[in-house]
Structures are given as C-alpha cells and as structure tokens.
Amino acid sequence: MSGIEEWSDKNSLNSFNSLKGLAYMEHYKNILAWMDGKAKLMPPVECNIDPYAECNLSCSMCIVQRYLRTHREEVGEMRKLPTDYLYRLVDFLASWGVNGICLSGGGEPTLHKGMVGLPEYIVSKGMKASIFTNGTVMTEELVNSLLTCQFVTLSINATDRETYKQIMGVDLFDKMLANLKYIAKRQKELNSDSFTCVRMLILPENCRQIYNMCSMAKEIGLKGFNIRPADYERSDIEGHHKLDLPVDEIYEQFEKCHKLEDENFKVVTTIHKFDKKFHVFNNFNRCLASPLLINVLSNGDSYVCADRKMEERYRLGTSFPEPERILNWWGSEGHRMKLLSINPRTDCLCRCTFNQYHRQMEEVVIKDSMMLCFP
C-alpha cells in the first residue's frame, strides 16, 4: 500500500469517503432545480446542532475560537439552547424528513446537561444520531446515552500530557484518557455497535505522534481512528498561516496505522480535501451542495454553510423559539441569493467540508462526466 492512500480496500466504503455524496443524487438534482427556480427545496439530509457555545478547552486550532473566545459578542446573550427546545426541534426535524442529527460544537456539547437522553430520543423518532466531543466530560448516564449514536467522534490530539496541554490549552489529559477507557468498557458491556472513533488533527506539535495515537485507540478498545490535517489557514484563527509539516514522515505513519486495521478496528487517513502538502484547496466553482445540511447554533440561528458560522453575511434566519420558523426561510429567495453570491475562489479561504460534494454536482450532475445513463 502506498503511504498516500486514505483507506484500505477492505475499508473503502467508510463514512469519510466523499464518494458517498453520489448517494445524494436526488438531493443534488433537486438543489440545482431549486437554484434555477424550477423546484421547491427538499429538507436537508442532516441537521448539525450546536447546543452550547462554551468549551472547557482552549484548543489552538479550534475553528470556532473567534466567537467562543475572541469575539464572544457575535453569539449574543443566548449561548445555550434550552433542553425543551432541543426536544421540540428533534420532533420538527423528524416530521420534516431529516435523516440524521449531529450534536456538535460551536462549543463542547457534553457540557449541556440536556445531552443525557437526547440521542435516544433522536433514534426513537426514526433518525440517526451522532456526536463530536472532546471526551473530557463523561458520566455513566451520559456514556450510556452516547452509545446509542451511530458514531461517536472523540477529538483527541495528543498521546502525552505535555503535548495535550500545549494543543488543548488545559491539563485534562488523564481525565480524557480515563473516559476513553470507560467508553470502551461500557460499549463492550452494552454490546453497542456505535462507531467510537478517535479523531486527530495534524499539527506541528503532534505530527510525530500519529501512529502512537492510532495504537492507543486500538489498545483502549475503540472502533476506529481518523486523522486529517488541521484547517489552520482560516482567517478567523488566531495566528493563522500555512503549516510546514514533515509530509513524507506523516505519510509513513499513515501506512503504519493502516496495518493496525482488522475487523474490529478501522483507520481512515482523510487527506482528499487538502493538497499533497496538507494545505487548503477548493477545486469547485460554485457553492451548490450546502443545502444537504442545516445547522442550528446555540442562539437558534442558522447559516448557509457549516464552515461559516456566526458570519452575518451567511445568516439564513432563526428557528428559536419555534423550530417551525425554519420553513419561513429554508428554500426562500434569500436563501438562494446567498448561495449564488458566494465565490469559492475568493470567499472560502478555508477547508470546505463539502468541497467534494460541490465538485460532484458540477462534474456528475451538470456535466454528466460519468455518463450516468450507462451503468
């Protein structure tokens, strides 16, 4: 296997493979018809909920540090979604036709007391649940709840206390490590099939710990390891610049990580949204795929893009206090015009979460480069 491969043949159909965007062909066609004024916009596939705009860490590469730390006024007075609202939002999203809900951050979601029981409620409504967490705030009730998610992504960026504190800004390494072990223990006891995955972002401080992190995740008993470059080139990150990383050495560690794979442990080294030096590049011309997802932030507001939160230019509207308010602006002329106004080449100087989906819409749906009429 070449060191630059992202996943092994036996693990090619993984959730990080952007080719899954082709499964959204119905949505792709609908979005394009809507942007041409010929159809009503379908509900999104996923809702990403940021329940709490606070965090107990202070990570150097945090993509929302602008409004968590340096410009807190952007959020406004309401930094936490009320628990009763979260349940009403789930009810609405289920009835609207959304398939999955990710509990994520503009902050650390497990700091919100309403997280216990929320994943189960999402699942009871016929949707899939997932969560992104730093793994530092865990109780038995919370762990049991999180293990009903289809996947639990644990953002862990160091294998030792000193590096952890340097990157994450606080000394919670021992607590985090104990929590990871407890999650693995409870997963086995509950026979949960949740994909419990350690996520690592590549930085100069940790770039030589990649293989050790992967080995640690497997030894603990978690189900997977995902590694990708940090998006440190965003203009809203303090001290942003292009990282100078030992790329060849990193690729060698990737290859060693893949050798740890077995039927119970998967490795994904996600690099296809970056160039070969791990720098940001966007190889699409229009922001087309954004309506695959709707985000609801801690103040109830939503934005056209998961990567441009709390930026007024991209604000769509609010869903607070009544989630049904989403229908007032989702698919509106204002929504369409905001998307049409975006020039990815000049406006999106950051890693685009959906860059491959945008490209698929341009190349596969508009140009029909794959000649879809001929299986």
Number of C-alpha atoms within 10 A of each C-alpha: 10 10 18 18 17 24 23 18 9 11 17 13 13 14 11 15 16 18 15 14 18 15 9 16 15 10 21 25 14 17 25 19 14 18 19 10 12 11 14 14 19 18 20 20 16 21 21 20 24 24 30 25 25 21 18 15 18 16 18 17 21 20 24 20 20 18 21 20 13 13 10 15 11 14 21 10 9 12 20 20 22 19 15 9 16 17 15 15 20 23 15 16 24 19 11 14 15 22 18 23 26 22 26 21 24 25 27 23 25 26 19 17 13 17 20 18 15 21 26 19 17 24 18 11 14 14 19 20 25 23 24 19 23 23 24 23 16 21 14 13 11 19 19 20 17 27 26 25 25 19 21 25 21 21 17 24 26 26 19 14 14 13 17 21 18 16 21 22 14 15 15 16 21 13 13 18 20 14 19 22 16 18 26 20 15 15 23 13 9 12 10 16 14 17 22 27 24 27 25 25 18 24 21 11 14 19 20 16 19 26 20 15 23 28 15 16 25 22 11 16 19 24 24 20 28 21 22 19 22 20 24 24 20 20 14 16 18 16 11 14 13 13 17 11 17 12 14 13 12 19 18 15 19 25 20 17 23 24 12 14 21 13 8 11 20 25 26 26 24 19 17 18 21 20 11 12 15 20 21 20 17 20 14 19 14 18 25 23 24 19 24 21 19 24 23 25 27 24 23 24 18 25 24 24 23 17 17 17 24 20 14 10 13 18 18 22 20 20 21 18 14 13 19 15 13 20 13 12 16 22 20 14 12 14 19 20 11 16 19 13 13 17 13 17 13 7 9 17 14 20 20 23 14 22 24 21 25 23 20 25 26 21 14 18 18 13 11 13 11 12 10 9 6 5 5
